[in-house]
Amino acid sequence: MPDAPLSETVIKLVLFNIIWVPVHLIWLGAGVRLGSLDLPQRTQRAINIGMAAAMLIVVAIAVLGLRA
């Protein structure tokens, strides 16, 4: 929408938040749920490492996407 940059920005922000907010709330809920389980230390550590790896992958994808 080259003729209406403000409208385009508002639309993109609304759409971004429609996706972003639920995804992060689900991620937060999963973390809270996993934290409340009585898991062995080794299992909890494996889950933490897996979640950290997933976060790093998402950041890498975002950084690589900015360069394109």
Secondary structure as UniProt FT lines:
FT   TURN            2..3
FT   HELIX           5..36
FT   HELIX           41..67
//
